[in-house]
C-alpha cells in the first residue's frame, strides 16, 4: 500500500476502502488554490487561464506542484455554468476571482429555457473539458477533479438572488422548473468532464446552506436537486464530493441523506463530532482558511495534526482560499498530511501521536 | 366599524410577520384614511413586525427567504405611510454607509442588514455591491455618517475591508467613524485583525452592534 498513487488513494477513500493515510486535496472551483504566490512564480496567470484550456491545465499543474495538494482541480471559478446559461460575467483579475456582473433574469418566471446540447458548445465549457483531457493524459497518477457550481447557486446566478430566494416560497412551480433545468444541464456538463478525463466531481453550492434556506427549503430544494445531480454523476460511475458552506446545524438531519461519496464542511463544523453522529459519511475538510492566510506554518501544522488525529477521511481547506494565502502555510498543510504516513510505518511514534 | 388604533397597529405588525404584502398595504391605507399617526404606525406596526421577524430569524424559525418577504411587506407599507409623516416627527437619525466590498457582487446579506438597520431607525446609505474602498470613505464624509458597514461573501475580497480602514488611518480620520464588518467568511478574529470596531454574525446582531457603536439605547433612536 506504500506505493499507492494519489489517484488511487482518493478513489479508494471515496469507495470506503482502507488507505495508508488520508489524501490532502483542494478540489478547485469555489475551493481553488490558484494563489498569487504560485501564479507570480510561474507566469501561468488568471484571469487568462479562465479561458484558455492549455493555460488552465498548466495552472492546475502549477498549483499541484507548488502547494503539494494531491489533485488537479479545474476550473478556477464558479461562473462557467452561469455564463453559458446567459448571465454577464466579470472575469476579475489575477488576485480577484470572476463574479456574476448581472444575473440574466429578474424572476424564475422569466427564465428562457435553452437546448442543453447547444449550451454545452458555448462559453468556456470546451476549455474546461479540454483542460481535463490534457491533465488526465499527462499525469495519470494524479486525480483530475472537475468542479461544479451546485443547482441552487447556479440558479441564483442566473436569476436575481433576492427574487430567487423569495420565489422559493412564492412561486414554487417555476422555482422547481428552473432548478430542475439547471440540474439537467449540470449533469450533462459533468458527463463531458468525466468522458474527457475527470476522475471525480466536486460540487460547491454556497446558496444551498441551512443558514440561508432553513430546514424546510433545504429539504425541498437543496437536498432534492443535489441528489438528482449526484445520481446523474453516479450513473457515469464517477464519485462525487459535496461541500456545504457555513453552519449546518439547522439541516444536520439531512446530511446522511445526501448521496455523495464525501461531505466537505466549513471550519465552523466539528467534523469529528459529525463523524461520530453519522458514522456512514466520509468526511472532508476542514482546515481554517483564516489560518492559511494569517497563521504560521507551525500553527497550520498543529491544526492539520488535529484533523489527522480526529480521523478525518480527506484533508482539505475548509472553504475558498484567499488568493493572498501564503504558500508556506499551504505547504505546511500538505506536508503534515504526507508525513503522517511515515508515522504509520515507523516504530518510533512521536509521543503525542496516539491513535 | 373602525378598529382601535392599537389593534390596527398590531394587525399591521402581524401582516409584516406573516409576509402578507397585500394585507400590509390595505392596513397602511386604513391608517391614512382613519387619520392615525403615520409615524406611530410605522414604529408600532411595520417596524415592530420587522423586529419580530428578526427575532424569528434569530430563533431559526425564519430564514432568509422569509425575512426577505417580510421586508417586502414592510417596504410596501412604508411607501404608503411615509408621505404622511408630520415634519416635526422627522428626527435626526444616525447615519450609516453600507456596501459590499469590491470584487463581490453578492448582496443578499448586505440587503438584509440594511433592512434591519432601517427598520431599527437608522438612516442607511446603500452604495450597492462591488464598491472600491475609497468610495466608502468618500460617502461617509459626504453624508456625515457615524458608521461604515462593510460586507462580503467572498474570501478573495476580504482585503478590501482592511483597505477601507487603511484609508481612514492615512487620512487621519479613523476616530471619526466606526467600522463594522460582516459576511460569510468574516469572523471576529478577522475583524480584530484588520482593526474594525465590530463584527456581527447576522442582520439582527448587526442592529445591536450598530446601536452599541453609536452609543444609544433602542428607545433613544
Interface residues (C-beta under 8 A of the other chain):
Chain A: X90 X92 X95 X96 X97 X99 X100 X101 X161 X162 X165 X166 X168 X169 X170 X206 X211 X212 X213 X214 X217 X245 X246 X250 X289 X290 X293 X294 X319 X320 X321 X322 X323 X324
Chain B: X19 X60 X62 X63 X64 X65 X66 X68 X69 X72 X102 X103 X104 X105 X106 X107 X108 X111 X130 X153 X154 X155 X156 X157 X158 X159 X184 X185 X187 X189 X190 X193
